[in-house]
Amino acid sequence: MKIYIIAGEASGDLHGSNLIKALLTQRPDAEIRCWGGDRMEAAGGSLAMHYKKMAFMGFLEVLLNIRKIFRNISYCKEDIAEFAPDQIIFIDFSGFNLRIAKWAKEAGYKTNYYISPQIWASREGRIEKIKASIDRMFVILPFEKSFYEDKHQFPVDFVGHPLLDEIAGAQLPSEDEFRTQNALPAGKPIIALLPGSRKQEVRSMLEIMLSVVSSVQGYEFVIAKAPGLDREVYDPYLMNHSIRLVDKQTYALLTHAYAALVTSGTATLETALFKVPQVVCYKGNWISYQIAKRIITLDYISLVNLIMDRPVVKELIQNDLTTAHLVQELSLILEGPQREKMLKDYEQLAQKLGGPGASEKVARLLLERN
């Protein structure tokens, strides 16, 4: 059996790697080719292209790289045709994947989508493209099933969130081990900084996150390096700060963090599942933000608030993301009733996510089709 998987960013690489493991456990003779990253390759996929070469964030960034994107689309179609898979699995990354899905469906391939495009957030009309080009959809957020089935009459499978399995299976050091490994002093509570998984995010977010350090005394700030980025991306922001940067230890950092500043994305949900009070941050290119503001229909940007359908974590967006606001909101979750309320809300959040086993469920459902 031959399977082709396409993921285009760090979170897709994570979920794709767990799916590959589950597929190979249930079907050891499966041959898997993929677009993704180091994790998918390590799990057993043959890597066609690394996501670092195609992760562009925001409308302006996409326009500036449009020629490269179209070259990638052409190469992807050629590579699929040469590989001739029995199944194609698309993971999030909708701008690229929906183009490939349309071509693949017309070419006669079986098409599956794991981790839905966020059409419930913007450009809902894309549902017609999905209906026309996707044979089967696997969703990971509880509200997505009713969105697709009740609102748009498109059957989907809710499989639960794969982060539950990733976190449950992580081998994590004790706090003493973590501090020793990273030369962190004992005693000071840790505040984690998660500035994002893309260069554009780090360049937009890290400086403002670091600006709170001098105002928040008695805590140790630690930055989580994204797996797909080189250390050089962070160096300009560390020159004036004696702050540790940890590599491939984000979950260890969250395990032992007392609070966190987190760029909007999958990391907000990861932080919540580790029971770490957080402030969610987002600041994008001005033009991209102005466009996004006009087409995104959501009340919230963080997965935590979207799933709970109420403001559990504070979101500081664009002009609201200032040093003064960050210091104020961070102080509220370091001690006091707001911290305790957030931790209680996290318990309800975990219950809504459907339990463990997402990757195994998707693998089983996919293999049943052959």
RAGINOR-V597557 format. One record per residue. RES is the residue in one small letter. PSI is psi in degrees with one decimal (* if undefined). Layout:
res-><RES	RES>
psi-><PSI	PSI>
//
This chain:
res-><m	k	i	y	i	i	a	g	e	a	s	g	d	l	h	g	s	n	l	i	k	a	l	l	t	q	r	p	d	a	e	i	r	c	w	g	g	d	r	m	e	a	a	g	g	s	l	a	m	h	y	k	k	m	a	f	m	g	f	l	e	v	l	l	n	i	r	k	i	f	r	n	i	s	y	c	k	e	d	i	a	e	f	a	p	d	q	i	i	f	i	d	f	s	g	f	n	l	r	i	a	k	w	a	k	e	a	g	y	k	t	n	y	y	i	s	p	q	i	w	a	s	r	e	g	r	i	e	k	i	k	a	s	i	d	r	m	f	v	i	l	p	f	e	k	s	f	y	e	d	k	h	q	f	p	v	d	f	v	g	h	p	l	l	d	e	i	a	g	a	q	l	p	s	e	d	e	f	r	t	q	n	a	l	p	a	g	k	p	i	i	a	l	l	p	g	s	r	k	q	e	v	r	s	m	l	e	i	m	l	s	v	v	s	s	v	q	g	y	e	f	v	i	a	k	a	p	g	l	d	r	e	v	y	d	p	y	l	m	n	h	s	i	r	l	v	d	k	q	t	y	a	l	l	t	h	a	y	a	a	l	v	t	s	g	t	a	t	l	e	t	a	l	f	k	v	p	q	v	v	c	y	k	g	n	w	i	s	y	q	i	a	k	r	i	i	t	l	d	y	i	s	l	v	n	l	i	m	d	r	p	v	v	k	e	l	i	q	n	d	l	t	t	a	h	l	v	q	e	l	s	l	i	l	e	g	p	q	r	e	k	m	l	k	d	y	e	q	l	a	q	k	l	g	g	p	g	a	s	e	k	v	a	r	l	l	l	e	r	n>
psi-><137.5	129.7	134.9	126.4	136.3	115.7	149.6	10.7	178.0	-43.0	-37.9	-35.8	-41.8	-52.6	-35.0	-37.3	-40.0	-34.3	-41.3	-43.7	-44.4	-40.0	-44.3	-27.1	-42.6	-24.3	79.1	-24.0	2.5	141.0	122.0	124.8	145.0	155.7	124.8	-128.8	-161.1	-36.6	-43.3	-37.8	-43.4	-28.9	-13.7	5.1	146.2	116.1	119.7	-38.1	142.8	140.9	-22.2	-23.0	-1.8	12.9	97.5	128.0	127.3	156.6	-42.7	-42.5	-37.7	-44.7	-40.4	-21.5	23.0	-36.6	-42.8	-38.9	-43.9	-33.8	-40.8	-39.9	-44.6	-44.1	-39.1	-45.3	-43.1	-41.1	-39.6	-46.2	-38.8	-38.7	-32.6	65.1	156.2	-30.4	144.2	135.1	121.1	133.2	109.0	-138.3	54.2	-37.3	-41.1	-48.4	-36.3	-29.8	-44.3	-37.6	-42.1	-48.0	-44.3	-41.6	-44.7	-28.9	-4.8	10.8	152.8	125.7	134.4	142.7	123.8	120.0	94.9	144.1	145.4	59.0	-16.0	-12.0	-37.2	154.8	56.8	-22.7	-13.4	-10.4	-32.7	-36.5	-41.4	-46.2	-36.5	-24.9	-8.5	125.8	-37.7	136.3	132.6	117.6	153.9	-4.5	137.0	-33.9	-12.7	-31.3	-47.2	-33.5	-49.0	-45.7	-45.8	-41.3	-34.8	5.1	43.6	108.1	136.8	164.5	120.7	118.6	-0.5	170.6	127.7	-17.5	-29.5	-40.8	-40.7	-43.5	-42.7	-33.0	-0.2	136.3	110.1	143.6	160.2	167.2	-40.4	-42.2	-43.7	-43.9	-39.7	-44.5	-32.1	15.6	43.3	136.8	151.0	151.8	-45.7	124.9	147.5	133.3	117.9	139.1	118.5	90.8	6.9	173.5	-0.6	156.0	-44.3	-37.2	-47.2	-42.5	-30.3	-31.6	-34.9	-39.8	-44.0	-35.9	-43.9	-19.9	-14.1	-12.5	-45.2	-18.7	-12.8	97.6	152.1	9.3	153.2	116.7	133.2	132.4	135.2	117.1	132.9	141.8	-28.0	3.8	147.6	155.2	-30.0	-25.3	-32.5	-23.1	-42.8	-25.6	-9.2	-7.1	-35.3	14.1	132.9	70.9	140.6	142.9	119.3	140.0	130.7	32.0	29.1	-43.1	-36.7	-41.5	-46.0	-33.0	-35.4	9.1	148.0	-28.7	172.2	149.9	124.4	131.2	136.7	136.2	-162.3	-30.9	-26.9	-37.3	-40.9	-45.4	-41.9	-40.5	-22.4	4.7	43.4	116.3	141.0	158.6	127.9	134.0	143.9	131.0	120.4	177.7	137.8	-45.0	-45.8	-39.9	-41.3	-38.9	-47.3	-39.9	-27.5	-16.5	-16.4	129.4	11.8	154.8	-20.8	161.7	-20.0	144.5	-34.0	-52.3	-35.1	-44.7	-41.3	-16.3	37.7	163.4	88.7	-44.5	148.4	133.2	120.2	111.0	131.5	-110.9	-20.1	-13.4	88.0	163.5	-44.9	-43.6	-39.1	-45.7	-43.8	-49.2	-35.4	-41.2	-32.0	-25.9	1.0	-33.5	152.1	-176.0	-31.9	-36.1	-46.9	-39.2	-41.4	-41.5	-37.6	-40.1	-35.2	-35.4	-43.5	-37.9	-48.3	-37.6	-30.0	-15.2	-1.4	3.9	173.7	171.8	17.3	-48.2	-41.7	-38.0	-45.4	-45.6	-44.7	-46.0	-36.7	-45.4	-25.1	-20.5	-16.6	*>
//
